[in-house]
Amino acid sequence: MSKFTKRVFSGIQPSGKLHLGNYLGAIQKFVTLQEDDSYENIYCVVDMHAITVAQDPKILRARTLEVTAAYLASGIDPTKSIVFNQSRVSQHAELGWIFNCVARLGWLNRMTQFKDKAGKNSERMSVGLYAYPNLMAADILLYNATHVPVGDDQKQHLELCRDIAQKFNNDYAEQIQQLGIESDFFTQPEPLIDFGGAPVRVMNLRDGTKKMSSSAESDMTRINMNDDSDTLAKKLKKAKTDPEALPSEVAGLAERPEARNLISIFAALDNSDSQAVLNQFGGQQFREFKAALIELAVTKIGPIGDEMNRLIKDEAHIDTILKDGADKARALAEPLVKDVKKIVGFMV
Ligand code: TYM
């Protein structure tokens, strides 16, 4: 019996530059969870998700190394957490296919992220991009993860994952019982979204109504995890604000998306909350607040970026970590997929 009662799974796509949204919405939570001994943690670099849109193979490799370096530089310890790249554990693809046959078209048609990404070009998108949430469900259920730390843009995908788990459990209830399993075969995972005071959604620095993302054209809209101190300072100095002084209460941020974003970034970096930040800066102009924010961001993100840049140079070291992690992940995934195959009636 494992000593852990709860299992965490999460992943990041190696498909663009890692930014502060990835850090605060995901990686910072991973590190916190790793420190709690009741959780077993599995953190994946989801390279199979990345190819749902065109990738230059050389760059995909480099980004896979970069995401791994970001995990390590942020404090993910491969002796405590399992760290690996998805494509090395073929069970993800196997379970993903079975879930393609469990999920209903109507469910996928509701996915807002596909609609956002495809826009008017859905006919020209890959089938993989459309079926992507099924693969994401496979990632999570392959390990019967109980908790999934993510930003709020992944909430709908998590709901779909729960639906797939439930449908599989219902459709195959008899076979699951025949296998001697008394409870549900797949666990319903809980999303961890507003967890540890992190903002559920870090917004674009030039437009507080849009999400910070690696696909935004201008680099000035985001803070990359490996920006150097000067770049960090320049981006935050230029971040959009409004002419008012900062309010003293959180309610005063309601109609001020840029102010709200910068305050919640400060709070998350400082492990406090927005009201505590306003207690300190309420009534002041953005100039003073931004100076403090720059200092905080440089202190917190600067060393992580430096460490990432150092680690990336040692490809062999990172690859060994990913390989070892994949061996551990496979050992967990293999018996589960074997059971799934028996349940659906495959000859094993
Ligand atoms: P991805 O690679 O787009 O993003 C990785 C993580 O970063 C979070 N995130 C944000 N959080 C707050 N504010 C933002 N602006 C912001 N931008 C990104 C995302 O919510 C995510 O947690 N489908 C997933 C990857 C995935 C996965 C999984 C996650 C594949 N399989 C299984 C969890 C479990 C994705 O595309 O995330």
Residues whose N, C-alpha, C, O or C-beta is under 5 A from the ligand:
A	BS01	TYM	F9 S10 G11 I12 Q13 G21 N22 G25 A26 V46 H49 M136 D139 P149 V150 G151 D152 D153 Q154 P199 V200 R201 V202 M203 K211 M212
